[in-house]
Amino acid sequence: MKEGNSDGRFDKNEVFRNISDSLCLNAEKRTTKYSNRRIQYAVSSVAIIAFILTGGYFLFHQQRIPEKVEKNIFDPGSKKAHLLSAKGDKRDLSESFEMKQKDGSVISNDIQQGVITFQETVPAKKAVEQQTVYVPKAGEYELILSDGTKVFLNSESQLTFPTCFDGDSRLVELTGEVSGTSFNINAYKTNSYIDATLVEGSIRIRLPNKDETFSLHPNHNLRLDKLSDEISIRQVNTEIYTAWVRGEFIFRNQPLKEIFAQLERWYDFKIIYRHPEIAGMRFTGSAEKSRPLDYLLDLLQAVTDIHYKTEGGTIVLYKE
């Protein structure tokens, strides 16, 4: 007996066009592989990557982030975030506002667009203040930094940066996933890897305790495996890595465990695999992020022998 929702909101043709298991359609081509045994990783350790992009430095590391906000398990995420000051003040970005800082900068928030802007109106009169924007689970938000850089912050992500930049340096700290006009960085603490994907331009990456830098070219991805300390550079379809900014999920021959790691952050739920082999099943497909979660679960249930049921804020996947 199937558990879950099956209300006829999809047809079989659409199902098989959008999702199928065990399809070997992953066109990503591995081009370079390195071994980096000197880098030590542990679950509780801090991972730091410095990116040199057009003369600026991007520093990404992992921090503790605030607890999640509860919501309906099937509802998709929305535009929401919090502004955290260096003094510990927290402001919910659920209303539009404009405020001037002591360092001469102006912070304005537009809830209609889901964008917060940091503008340097005059040269800083005092020490530049540090700001942090945190996006909880089931959220996303756009930032415009003082130099005009647009940054898209994904669910359960946090970015710390100065309200004004000095010179050519662009020093920021990231936990989670962020995308700009020419790159995408995925550095979630819960992931076993850190990804850097370049869409256009050029980027150099320096790893902790490692003098060597790695040059990344357009349409290439660098992945650092935290468990094996292995570094790989491969040619990829960058649209897959930046699809979340356009309101899509795109999966290409990915294990269900990776797929649901993304879905968990956007819909804010926990997943349990009643049968361990389910987590390793591979799928190819795409879906709009605005769809309710049960729509996607119904698709999965329709084309496989996997079923689902809800237990509070948890979704259980199982086979009969």
SVG drawing of the C-alpha trace seen along z (x, -y; Angstrom):
<svg xmlns="http://www.w3.org/2000/svg" viewBox="-6 -61 60 66">
<polyline fill="none" stroke="black" stroke-width="0.4" points="0.0,0.0 1.4,-3.4 1.6,-6.1 1.8,-9.8 -0.1,-12.0 -1.3,-10.8 -3.9,-13.3 -3.3,-13.1 -1.4,-16.4 1.0,-14.9 0.9,-12.6 3.1,-9.7 4.7,-11.3 5.9,-14.3 7.1,-11.9 9.4,-10.0 10.7,-13.1 11.7,-14.7 13.0,-11.9 14.3,-8.4 16.6,-6.2 20.0,-4.9 20.4,-7.0 24.1,-7.5 23.7,-11.0 26.4,-12.7 28.5,-14.5 30.9,-15.9 34.5,-15.1 37.3,-14.8 40.3,-16.6 42.7,-16.9 43.2,-15.1 45.5,-15.9 46.2,-14.3 46.5,-16.5 47.3,-14.3 48.7,-17.1 45.4,-18.8 43.7,-17.6 40.0,-17.6 37.6,-16.7 33.8,-17.3 34.4,-20.0 37.4,-21.6 37.4,-24.9 37.8,-24.7 39.3,-27.8 39.7,-28.5 41.1,-31.8 39.9,-32.8 41.8,-35.4 39.3,-36.8 40.1,-39.9 42.6,-41.1 40.3,-40.5 40.5,-37.9 37.5,-35.8 37.9,-33.9 35.4,-31.2 35.1,-29.3 32.6,-27.5 30.9,-29.0 28.1,-28.2 24.8,-29.5 21.5,-30.2 18.8,-27.6 16.2,-26.9 12.8,-28.4 9.9,-25.9 7.5,-25.7 5.1,-23.4 7.0,-20.4 5.7,-20.5 5.8,-24.3 8.7,-25.5 11.1,-28.2 10.9,-31.9 12.8,-35.2 13.9,-35.6 17.1,-36.4 18.5,-38.0 21.0,-40.8 23.5,-40.2 25.7,-43.1 29.2,-42.7 27.7,-43.7 25.3,-40.8 22.2,-42.7 19.8,-40.6 17.3,-42.1 14.7,-40.1 14.7,-41.2 10.9,-40.9 10.3,-44.6 11.8,-47.3 14.1,-49.9 17.0,-52.2 19.5,-53.0 22.8,-54.9 25.8,-53.3 28.4,-55.1 31.1,-54.4 29.1,-56.4 27.6,-53.5 23.9,-53.1 22.0,-49.7 18.7,-49.4 16.4,-46.4 13.7,-45.8 11.4,-43.0 9.5,-43.1 12.7,-42.1 14.3,-40.2 17.5,-42.3 19.6,-44.0 22.0,-46.7 25.1,-48.1 26.2,-51.4 29.3,-53.5 28.0,-57.1 31.2,-58.9 34.7,-57.7 34.5,-55.8 34.9,-58.2 35.5,-55.5 36.5,-51.9 34.5,-49.9 31.8,-47.8 31.4,-44.1 28.0,-42.8 26.6,-39.3 23.6,-38.1 22.2,-34.7 19.6,-32.8 17.8,-30.1 16.5,-26.8 13.7,-27.3 15.1,-30.7 17.2,-32.6 18.3,-36.2 20.2,-38.6 22.9,-41.0 24.4,-43.9 27.8,-44.8 29.3,-48.3 31.3,-47.7 28.2,-46.7 28.9,-43.0 25.7,-40.9 25.7,-37.8 22.9,-35.2 22.8,-33.4 21.3,-30.0 19.3,-28.3 21.1,-27.7 24.0,-30.0 25.8,-32.9 28.1,-35.6 30.2,-38.0 31.7,-41.1 32.6,-44.8 30.1,-47.4 32.8,-49.1 35.8,-47.6 39.3,-49.1 41.3,-49.0 41.1,-46.0 40.7,-43.4 37.3,-41.7 37.5,-39.7 34.4,-37.8 33.6,-34.7 31.1,-32.1 29.2,-29.2 26.9,-27.3 26.4,-28.2 26.7,-31.5 26.6,-32.4 27.7,-35.5 27.6,-36.5 30.7,-34.4 31.1,-31.7 29.3,-29.4 30.8,-28.3 29.3,-25.4 30.9,-25.0 28.3,-23.5 29.7,-22.1 27.5,-19.0 28.9,-18.2 31.8,-15.9 33.2,-18.2 33.8,-21.8 32.9,-22.9 34.1,-25.9 32.6,-26.3 33.6,-29.0 31.1,-30.3 33.3,-33.0 36.5,-34.9 39.4,-33.3 40.0,-32.3 43.0,-31.1 42.4,-29.0 44.8,-28.6 44.1,-25.8 45.0,-25.8 48.6,-24.7 49.3,-24.5 51.6,-26.9 50.4,-25.8 47.5,-27.6 45.1,-26.1 43.9,-28.0 40.3,-27.4 39.0,-28.2 35.4,-28.8 33.1,-25.8 35.3,-23.9 34.7,-22.8 37.2,-22.2 36.1,-19.8 38.0,-19.2 37.0,-15.9 37.2,-16.4 37.4,-12.7 40.1,-11.6 41.9,-15.0 41.7,-14.6 41.4,-17.5 39.8,-17.1 39.3,-19.6 36.8,-18.7 34.8,-20.3 31.1,-20.6 27.8,-22.1 27.8,-25.2 24.0,-25.6 23.6,-22.6 25.5,-24.3 23.8,-27.7 20.3,-26.4 19.1,-27.3 19.5,-31.0 17.1,-30.7 14.5,-28.9 15.3,-25.3 16.6,-22.0 18.7,-20.2 20.1,-16.7 22.3,-14.7 23.0,-11.1 23.2,-12.0 22.7,-9.7 19.4,-10.3 21.4,-11.2 22.9,-14.3 19.5,-15.2 17.7,-15.2 20.5,-17.2 19.4,-20.0 15.7,-19.4 16.1,-19.3 17.6,-22.8 14.9,-24.4 11.8,-22.7 13.2,-22.4 12.7,-18.7 14.7,-15.7 15.1,-12.6 15.3,-8.9 16.1,-6.1 14.4,-3.0 16.4,-0.9 20.0,-2.1 20.3,-1.2 17.7,-3.9 20.3,-6.7 22.6,-5.4 20.1,-5.2 20.9,-7.6 18.5,-9.9 18.5,-12.5 15.8,-15.1 14.7,-18.7 12.0,-20.6 10.9,-24.1 11.7,-25.2 8.2,-26.7 6.7,-23.2 5.5,-21.8 7.6,-18.9 4.9,-16.3 4.7,-16.9 8.4,-15.8 7.8,-12.9 4.9,-11.7 7.0,-11.7 9.6,-9.6 6.9,-7.2 5.4,-6.9 8.5,-5.7 10.2,-3.6 9.4,-1.1 10.2,-3.8 7.4,-5.0 7.3,-7.8 5.4,-8.8 5.7,-11.8 6.4,-11.6 6.2,-15.2 8.9,-17.1 10.6,-14.0 10.1,-12.2 10.7,-8.4 11.6,-6.7 11.1,-3.0 10.3,0.0 7.4,2.4"/>
</svg>
